[in-house]
Amino acid sequence: MNSVDAKRVLETALICAQQPLQLRDLRALFDEVLGADTIKHMLLELQLDWSGRGVELVCVASGWRFQSRSDMREYLDRLHPEKPPRYSRAALETLAIIAYRQPVTRGDIEDIRGVAVNSLIVKQLEDRGWVEVIGHRESIGRPALFATTRHFLDDLGLASLDQLPLLDSPAQQAHVFEALNAGISDRDSPSLSVTTAAAAPEALGGPQVQDGHAGRDTDLFFLTGTSS
């Protein structure tokens, strides 16, 4: 198989995939005949091939995927005019603290915010697949340690936590998430799976090509905050 045909196979698999694909998944398309470096090179070529179009190929935490560009959101939203779920300032600040200070306990979050953490807020973030318990601190009561998930990174359009902007306070960090407005939602059709990336790349400086993790929420309108 020549490189042109191989790129067509990669392109087709990525367009039709329901979730990001990792290099090991893409190598399986060719019975492991093509090496990881060869596939990476072809993926970079595909990125260039799709430059200037309404859809782009990006690398997020869980692998590679096609998604719509942020300037297409205005038009795609007209197909789905429903309002996205809204999240309180308390929820945004809690998520920001976990993202920037992880792993943290509820006590850590309360110390930083200066108020008690409503258990429903933590459950809301867990239910959305953005945070999870990764262990317990070896202290009195062995409190749970919370961290963000690969879903969180994918939904934010990032390949790693290193791409989060450096900000000083939880309020500033929460504002970054809030500023993404309606953020990300999947616009899946029977023949084409394309994610609406909204403003995340521009707000955070754009996703970079890095090795990532796995998993992605598939029906998300990301973080639109309201004060509480």
N, C-alpha and C positions, 0 to 999 in steps of 0.2 A: 504494500500500500504506500503510495507516495504521500508527501506532506500535504498536498492540496486535499486529497481524499480524507486524510486523517483529521485535518482541521474541520472538514464538513461533518465528520462523525462527532467530534467534540462539540461543535456548534449545535448540532441537532440534539445531542444528549442534554446539554445545558439548558437549551430553550424549553425542552419538554419536561425537565425535571421538576418535581414538586418541592424540592428543597435543595440547598446548596450541595455541591458535590466536591468531595475531597480528591486529592491526587490519586489515592489508592482506588477510588471508584472509577476515575477516568482511565487509569491504567488497565482496569479490568475490561474496558471496552476493546482493548487490543490484545487480550490474553497475555498481558504483562510483557509483550514484545517490545513496546516503547518504554524507555526509561523515564523517570520523573523529570529529569532536566529537559528532555526533549519535549515532554508535554507542557512543562512550564513555558518553554520558548514559544510553543504554538499558542498557548493561552495569551501570552503577551502580544503576539501577532493578531489574534482575534480582537483584543482590546483596541488595537489600532484600526483594524478593519471596521469596527463599529463606532469609531470616534466621529462625532458630528451628527450622529443619529439620535432619535428619541430614546433609544434603549442602549444601555452600556453593560459591559461585562466587568464585574468587580470581584474582589476577594474579601470575604468577611470571615468571621470567626470560625464558621463551620465549613468553609470551602468557597467554591466559585459559583456565582449565579449571575443571571441576567436580571436587570432591574431597569425600570423607567428612570429617566433623569428627572432631577428636581423641578426643572422648568416645565415639565409635562403635567405636574400635579394639578394645576389650575384646570386643565381640560379633563383629566381623568376623574377628578372629583365630580364632574357633572354627570358621570355615569352612576355615581353612588352618592347622592346628596344627603344621606343620613348623617346625623351628628355623631362624632366620635365620643367615646366615654371620656369624662373629665376627672382629673385627679386633684386632690386638695394639695395645698402648699405643704401640709404636714407630710403627705405621702411622698411628694417630690423631694423634700429635704431628707426624709428617711432613706429614700433610694440613693440620693446623692452621697450621704454619709457612708452607706454600705459600699457604694461603688468606689469612693475615693479612699476609704480608711480600712477596707476589708483585710482580714476577717474581723468582725466586730460583734459584740453581744448587745442585747437590748439595753443593758446598763451603759455601755459605751455610747450608744445613740442618745440615750436620755441625758448623759453628761454633756454631750456636745450641743444638743438642742436646748437643754435646760428645762425640758418638760417631759412628762411621762409619755411613753410610746403606746398608742392604742393598739391592742393586739389585732384588731381588725385591719389596721393598715399593713402590718407585717403579713397577715394572711392574704390580703389583696395582692401584694407583691409576689408572694409565693404562688398564688393561684394563676397569676399571669406568666409564671415561669421566669421571672426576672431575678429572684433571689432564692437561695436555698441554704439549708443547714449543712455545713461541711465538717462539723466536728463539735467538740465541747472544750471549753477552757478548763484547765486543771486548777480550779479554785473552788471556793465554797459554793456548793450547789451545782457545780459543773454547768454553767450557763451555755446555751447553744451559741455557736459562732456562725454568723451569716455572711454570705458572699454572693456576688452576682453570678449569673449563669451564662452559658454560651448563647442562650436565647436572647439575653439582654444585649450582648454585643452584636448579634446578627440584626436585631430589631433596630439598633442604633446605627447600623451600617458600618461597624468597626471590626477590624481584625483582631485587635488586642486592647487591653486596658491602657496600654502606653499611649494610645491615640486620644484619650480623654484630655481636654485642655487643662492646663495647670491653673487652678484658681484657689483662692485663699480660704473662703468661708463656705459653710454649707448653703447659705442663702445664694451665693454666687453660683455654686455648683448646681443648685436646684433651678436657678434661672436659666442655665444652659439647656437643661432638659425641657423646661417650659417653653423656651424660645424656639424649640423645634416645632412648636404648634401641633398640628395634627399628625406630624411625622410620617409614620410608615403604615401602609396597609397593603395587603396582597390583592391583586386584581387577577385572580385565576380564571381561566377559561378552559374548556375541554381540550383545546389544542395548544394553548400557549400559557406558560406560567411566568408572569412578569411581576416583579415587586415594585411598588411605588416608593421611591426612596425619600421623597420630600426634601427637607432642607438639611438633613443630617450631614452630608458630606461637606457642604459649604460652611455650615456652622462650626464644624469641628476640624476644618482644614482638609477634609477629603480622606477616604479610606486609602491605606497604603497596602501594597502587596506583601503579606506576611503569612507565615504558617499559622493556622488557626485551630479552632475547636469544632464541636459538632452541636447541631440542634438549632431550630428556629421556630418561633411562633408564626402561625400562618394566617391569622385573621386580625392583625393588630392595627389599631390606630394608636400611635404612640403618644404618650404623655402630653396632654393638654391641661395645663394647671389652672386652678382657680384658688384664690386665697381663702383661707379658713382660719 
